[in-house]
Amino acid sequence: MADVWVERWPVQGTSGKTWTVARKANGEWGCSCPAWTMKKNKGRPDCQHILKIKLQMVGEGKVSVAPTKNLGKTKTENTRSITFGDD
């Protein structure tokens, strides 16, 4: 059986243990850490190790971040106004 994980990265966790983050050819991500593997349902949220690799890839210019849609929503926090989306 062919290996579905086409890319792998070792990521050191906060405990000092090294976890493996991997990406499938179809773009799905996975991690060997308990926070990710214990989620038994599909559509698992990214764990901190997957997010670390994704951010690293953005910083290296290997992937780009798609612009968000203008949702026209504003959230007020204390005295600051935060607008989500592009204007």
C-alpha positions as CSV (number, residue, x, y, z in Angstrom):
1,M,0.0,0.0,0.0
2,A,1.3,3.4,-1.0
3,D,2.1,5.9,1.8
4,V,-0.5,8.7,1.6
5,W,1.7,11.2,3.6
6,V,3.9,12.9,1.0
7,E,5.7,15.4,3.3
8,R,6.8,15.1,7.0
9,W,8.4,17.5,9.5
10,P,9.7,16.8,13.0
11,V,8.4,19.3,15.5
12,Q,9.5,19.5,19.1
13,G,6.7,19.9,21.6
14,T,6.6,21.9,24.8
15,S,7.4,18.7,26.7
16,G,10.6,18.1,24.7
17,K,9.1,15.2,22.8
18,T,9.3,15.3,19.0
19,W,6.1,14.8,17.1
20,T,5.7,14.3,13.4
21,V,3.6,16.7,11.3
22,A,2.7,15.3,7.9
23,R,0.7,16.4,4.8
24,K,-1.1,14.3,2.3
25,A,-1.0,14.8,-1.5
26,N,-4.6,16.2,-1.3
27,G,-3.5,18.9,1.2
28,E,-4.8,17.3,4.4
29,W,-2.6,17.6,7.5
30,G,-2.0,15.3,10.4
31,C,0.2,15.1,13.6
32,S,1.3,12.3,15.8
33,C,0.7,14.3,19.0
34,P,-2.1,13.2,21.4
35,A,-4.0,16.5,21.0
36,W,-4.5,15.7,17.3
37,T,-4.7,11.9,17.3
38,M,-7.3,11.7,20.2
39,K,-9.8,13.7,18.0
40,K,-11.7,10.8,16.6
41,N,-14.1,12.8,14.4
42,K,-13.2,14.0,10.9
43,G,-12.5,17.6,10.3
44,R,-10.0,17.8,13.2
45,P,-8.8,21.2,14.1
46,D,-5.1,21.9,13.6
47,C,-2.9,21.3,16.6
48,Q,-0.2,23.7,17.6
49,H,2.4,21.6,15.8
50,I,0.6,21.8,12.5
51,L,0.1,25.5,12.9
52,K,3.8,26.0,13.6
53,I,4.7,24.3,10.3
54,K,2.1,26.2,8.3
55,L,3.3,29.5,9.7
56,Q,6.9,28.5,9.0
57,M,5.9,27.7,5.4
58,V,4.2,31.1,5.0
59,G,7.3,32.8,6.4
60,E,9.5,31.0,3.9
61,G,7.2,31.9,1.0
62,K,6.4,28.3,0.2
63,V,2.7,28.9,0.6
64,S,0.6,32.0,0.5
65,V,-2.4,33.1,2.6
66,A,-5.6,33.8,0.7
67,P,-7.2,37.1,1.4
68,T,-10.4,37.0,3.4
69,K,-13.7,38.2,2.2
70,N,-15.1,41.4,3.6
71,L,-17.7,40.3,6.0
72,G,-18.6,43.8,7.1
73,K,-18.5,42.9,10.7
74,T,-16.9,45.1,13.4
75,K,-16.0,43.9,16.9
76,T,-15.5,46.5,19.6
77,E,-13.1,45.6,22.4
78,N,-12.5,48.2,25.1
79,T,-11.9,51.3,23.1
80,R,-10.5,49.7,20.0
81,S,-12.5,48.8,16.9
82,I,-11.4,45.7,15.0
83,T,-12.8,45.2,11.5
84,F,-12.7,41.7,10.0
85,G,-12.1,41.3,6.3
86,D,-10.7,43.5,3.5
87,D,-12.0,47.0,3.0
